[in-house]
Amino acid sequence: MTIKSSQELVNNALKEIKTLSADQALELVKENKCSLVDIRDIRELDKEGKIQNSAHIPRGMLEFWMDPQSAYFKNGKIDIEKEIVLFCAGGLRSALATKSLKDMGYKNVSHIEGGFSSMKNKGFDVE
C-alpha cells in the first residue's frame, strides 16, 4: 500500500484548480465579484484576526455546509452566484478545499496563493 503525502495531494489539487494571487483577490473584492471564505480554524481567527467581509467556514465542515442535501447546509452563508474564493493560513488547506468544492460540482471556485499571510501584506482589512 502506498500512502500519498499531503504535499502530493496539494500538488495534484493545484493542477486542477484556479489559484489567485492576493492582488487578484483584492481586485475581485473591490469590484464586489467574489465571496471570500476563510477556512481556518476558529482558534486561528481568534489569534490572528479575520479578513473584513469574509465568511468563516471551518475546513472540517466545508463540504457539509456547502451541500444543499446536508442537514448542516448553511443556506445564504455565502453568495454562490459570485466566485467563491477560499483561503487558509498559507494556501495548502485552501487548495485541497477548492478541489473538494470543484469535485462537488461548484464551477466558479478558486483559492488564494499564500493565504491569510499574503492577504495581510497586500492590504486586505483585518479586524
Secondary structure, DSSP 8 states (H G I E B T S, - for coil): -----HHHHHHHHHHHSEEE-HHHHHHHHHTT-EEEEE-S-HHHHHHH--BTT-EE--GGGHHHHT-TTSTT--TTSS-TTSEEEEE-SSSHHHHHHHHHHHHHT--SEEEETTHHHHHHHTT--B-
